[in-house]
Amino acid sequence: SNDGGAVYYRADSYSSTYTFSLSGSSFVENLAAVDGGAVYIEDGYSTVLETSSFLGNEADNSSSQGGAVYLYSVGSGGADISNNYACGNEAAYGGGLHVESVSSVDFTNNVVTGNVANSDGGGFYGYSLSNLDTINNTFAGNAATSSGGGLYLASSSVEFTHNIVAFTRGGHGFYA
């Protein structure tokens, strides 16, 4: 598929009735030609991604975003991304996860390891995030050919508490 190798969700409104929730799921070796190797989410009021595994997924394009997950333009309900495992995923931007234009993101208790970005953000790529709380996560063994082997953040406000960034290849471990 072009976007979302396994799941494609695009709401037509920011109404509170448009909430995407994914829990207790596994996504293994999915492929998207453009964005969201496993999961593509755009628009809507809020998003919850919890207790799920993303293994070996790929967004296969020279400007692809989100090897495992691509999350874009979520409304005032924000995004809660917690207790997930993302390993061995690949994209140009955000080998593990790509999160962009979201007002509030709680990124808590995730393990993001062994992901590759062919540009920026091996483990996590964040852009235009008004309030990103990154708490108790492990970013280990991720790689980027340019910046942010572990994490890449631009035009974002972040609280970074009790996280581990280790064994990063290419770019800085945490680029902001």
Secondary structure per residue as TSV (DSSP state, phi and psi in degrees):
chain	resnum	aa	ss	phi	psi
A	1	S	-	360.0	159.9
A	2	N	-	-68.8	-54.0
A	3	D	S	-124.0	139.3
A	4	G	-	69.4	84.0
A	5	G	S	-55.6	-33.6
A	6	A	S	-116.2	-40.0
A	7	V	E	-132.9	130.9
A	8	Y	E	-124.7	121.8
A	9	Y	E	-132.4	123.9
A	10	R	E	-140.7	111.7
A	11	A	-	-79.5	157.1
A	12	D	S	-101.9	12.3
A	13	S	-	-162.6	160.9
A	14	Y	-	-97.0	16.2
A	15	S	-	-58.8	146.1
A	16	S	T	-62.8	-10.6
A	17	T	T	-79.8	-9.9
A	18	Y	-	-102.6	84.3
A	19	T	E	-120.4	132.6
A	20	F	E	-106.1	127.6
A	21	S	E	-132.5	130.4
A	22	L	E	-133.3	125.7
A	23	S	E	-144.5	141.7
A	24	G	S	61.1	35.4
A	25	S	-	-115.4	158.5
A	26	S	E	-124.1	134.6
A	27	F	E	-126.0	113.3
A	28	V	E	-125.0	123.9
A	29	E	S	53.3	48.3
A	30	N	-	-91.9	156.9
A	31	L	E	-135.5	130.5
A	32	A	E	-119.8	141.0
A	33	A	S	-71.1	-25.4
A	34	V	S	-123.7	-87.0
A	35	D	S	-119.3	149.7
A	36	G	-	71.4	75.2
A	37	G	S	-49.7	-42.4
A	38	A	S	-108.1	-49.0
A	39	V	E	-132.4	132.2
A	40	Y	E	-121.7	121.7
A	41	I	E	-129.2	126.4
A	42	E	E	-137.1	134.3
A	43	D	S	68.8	-170.6
A	44	G	S	96.9	171.8
A	45	Y	S	-83.0	-44.8
A	46	S	E	-152.6	163.1
A	47	T	E	-139.5	138.4
A	48	V	E	-126.8	123.8
A	49	L	E	-124.6	115.4
A	50	E	E	-144.8	151.8
A	51	T	S	43.5	46.5
A	52	S	-	-124.0	159.5
A	53	S	E	-117.6	138.4
A	54	F	E	-128.5	105.7
A	55	L	E	-124.2	120.0
A	56	G	S	65.8	31.3
A	57	N	-	-89.7	157.6
A	58	E	E	-147.0	135.0
A	59	A	E	-103.7	113.0
A	60	D	-	-107.1	79.9
A	61	N	S	-159.8	149.5
A	62	S	T	-65.0	-15.6
A	63	S	T	-124.6	23.5
A	64	S	-	-65.5	156.5
A	65	Q	B	-133.4	129.4
A	66	G	-	78.1	85.4
A	67	G	S	-60.5	-40.6
A	68	A	S	-99.0	-52.9
A	69	V	E	-135.0	134.0
A	70	Y	E	-117.9	118.6
A	71	L	E	-125.0	119.5
A	72	Y	E	-135.6	134.0
A	73	S	E	57.8	59.3
A	74	V	E	-92.6	140.7
A	75	G	-	-71.4	-161.8
A	76	S	T	-66.5	-13.1
A	77	G	T	-72.5	-19.1
A	78	G	E	71.4	-166.5
A	79	A	E	-130.9	136.7
A	80	D	E	-116.0	111.6
A	81	I	E	-119.2	105.8
A	82	S	E	-144.1	146.2
A	83	N	S	58.1	39.3
A	84	N	-	-106.7	163.2
A	85	Y	E	-128.0	119.3
A	86	A	E	-122.8	116.3
A	87	C	E	-139.5	132.2
A	88	G	S	71.7	27.6
A	89	N	-	-95.7	160.6
A	90	E	E	-147.8	140.1
A	91	A	E	-161.9	172.9
A	92	A	E	-71.2	-46.0
A	93	Y	E	-123.0	115.9
A	94	G	-	77.7	73.0
A	95	G	S	-55.6	-40.7
A	96	G	S	-88.3	-68.9
A	97	L	E	-132.2	144.0
A	98	H	E	-123.7	117.9
A	99	V	E	-125.0	124.5
A	100	E	E	-141.5	140.1
A	101	S	E	56.3	54.2
A	102	V	E	-124.4	130.6
A	103	S	E	-67.3	-42.1
A	104	S	E	-140.3	126.3
A	105	V	E	-129.3	123.7
A	106	D	E	-103.0	110.9
A	107	F	E	-114.1	99.4
A	108	T	E	-134.1	136.3
A	109	N	S	58.0	38.9
A	110	N	-	-102.5	152.2
A	111	V	E	-115.6	118.6
A	112	V	E	-122.9	107.3
A	113	T	E	-142.7	142.5
A	114	G	S	67.3	25.3
A	115	N	-	-94.5	155.2
A	116	V	E	-130.6	131.4
A	117	A	E	-113.7	128.9
A	118	N	E	-79.3	6.9
A	119	S	E	-144.7	-96.6
A	120	D	E	-115.8	148.0
A	121	G	-	75.2	68.9
A	122	G	S	-55.7	-49.8
A	123	G	S	-91.6	-44.9
A	124	F	E	-147.0	133.4
A	125	Y	E	-121.5	121.0
A	126	G	E	-124.8	133.3
A	127	Y	E	-138.7	134.2
A	128	S	E	55.7	53.7
A	129	L	E	-107.2	114.5
A	130	S	E	-65.9	-36.5
A	131	N	E	-149.8	99.7
A	132	L	E	-109.0	113.9
A	133	D	E	-101.2	112.6
A	134	T	E	-112.4	105.3
A	135	I	E	-133.0	130.4
A	136	N	S	58.3	44.0
A	137	N	-	-109.1	158.9
A	138	T	E	-119.1	123.0
A	139	F	E	-116.4	103.4
A	140	A	E	-134.7	136.8
A	141	G	S	68.3	21.6
A	142	N	-	-87.7	159.4
A	143	A	E	-142.1	147.3
A	144	A	E	-139.2	142.8
A	145	T	S	-78.9	-18.6
A	146	S	S	-114.4	-93.2
A	147	S	S	-122.6	150.1
A	148	G	-	70.8	62.8
A	149	G	S	-55.5	-41.1
A	150	G	S	-87.7	-54.9
A	151	L	E	-143.0	145.7
A	152	Y	E	-129.2	123.3
A	153	L	E	-129.0	134.3
A	154	A	E	-137.5	143.4
A	155	S	S	49.9	43.6
A	156	S	-	-135.2	151.8
A	157	S	-	-106.0	124.9
A	158	V	E	-131.6	142.0
A	159	E	E	-110.9	121.4
A	160	F	E	-119.5	101.6
A	161	T	E	-130.0	129.5
A	162	H	S	54.5	45.4
A	163	N	-	-108.3	158.0
A	164	I	E	-116.4	127.1
A	165	V	E	-122.6	113.5
A	166	A	E	-146.0	156.0
A	167	F	S	54.4	40.0
A	168	T	-	-82.9	140.6
A	169	R	B	-117.2	135.2
A	170	G	S	72.4	142.5
A	171	G	S	59.9	-176.2
A	172	H	-	-81.8	156.4
A	173	G	S	-60.8	-44.0
A	174	F	E	-135.7	111.0
A	175	Y	E	-108.8	124.0
A	176	A	-	-140.9	360.0
